[in-house]
């Protein structure tokens, strides 16, 4: 990305233009220490998932891996045969 400035920041009078890569620095400079701490506080704890949801998520992961393998095999065989047929 280039160091182009954000259009929304350029329209506001008195606002400092921020390059795309400097957002973390800009946040630290703009917020007061108490605001920065409040912005980083995790307000909710992580939700505990049940056994059924864990099984469903693992099945989804397994499905994705199997589909990746199937697509890769199909792609490689298509390249080797010259792309003819299915």
C-alpha positions in Angstrom: 0.0 0.0 0.0 1.1 3.5 -0.6 1.3 6.3 1.9 -1.9 7.9 0.5 -4.0 9.8 3.0 -7.5 8.9 3.9 -10.1 11.0 2.2 -12.3 11.2 5.4 -9.5 12.7 7.4 -8.7 15.3 4.7 -12.2 16.6 4.8 -12.3 17.4 8.5 -11.0 20.9 9.4 -7.9 20.8 11.6 -7.6 17.0 11.4 -4.2 15.5 10.8 -3.9 13.3 7.7 -2.9 9.7 8.6 -1.0 7.4 6.3 -2.5 3.9 6.1 0.4 2.2 7.8 0.4 4.5 10.9 -3.0 3.7 12.4 -1.6 2.1 15.6 0.6 5.1 16.3 -2.2 7.4 15.6 -4.5 5.6 18.0 -1.9 5.8 20.8 -1.2 9.5 20.2 -4.9 10.4 20.0 -6.4 8.5 22.9 -5.7 9.4 26.5 -4.2 6.6 28.7 -7.5 5.8 30.4 -9.3 5.6 27.0 -6.7 3.3 25.6 -7.0 0.9 28.6 -10.8 1.0 28.3 -10.6 0.2 24.6 -8.4 -2.8 25.2 -10.5 -4.3 28.1 -12.3 -7.5 27.2 -15.8 -7.0 28.4 -17.1 -10.5 27.9 -15.5 -13.8 28.7 -15.2 -16.5 26.0 -18.2 -18.6 25.6 -17.8 -22.3 26.5 -18.9 -24.5 23.7 -20.7 -27.8 24.2 -19.6 -31.2 23.0 -22.0 -31.1 20.1 -20.6 -27.8 18.8 -17.0 -29.1 19.2 -18.0 -32.2 17.1 -19.6 -30.0 14.5 -16.6 -27.7 14.2 -14.2 -30.7 13.9 -16.4 -32.2 11.2 -16.4 -28.9 9.3 -12.6 -28.8 9.6 -12.3 -32.3 8.3 -14.7 -31.5 5.4 -12.6 -28.5 4.4 -9.4 -30.5 4.4 -11.0 -33.3 2.4 -12.3 -30.8 -0.1 -8.9 -29.2 -0.4 -7.4 -32.6 -1.2 -10.1 -33.4 -3.7 -9.7 -30.1 -5.5 -5.9 -30.4 -5.5 -6.1 -34.0 -7.0 -8.6 -32.8 -9.6 -6.4 -29.9 -10.5 -3.2 -32.0 -10.8 -4.9 -34.7 -12.9 -6.4 -32.0 -15.2 -3.0 -30.5 -15.8 -1.4 -33.9 -16.4 -4.1 -35.0 -18.9 -4.1 -31.7 -20.8 -7.4 -30.5 -19.3 -9.6 -32.7 -21.5 -12.6 -34.5 -20.0 -13.8 -34.5 -16.4 
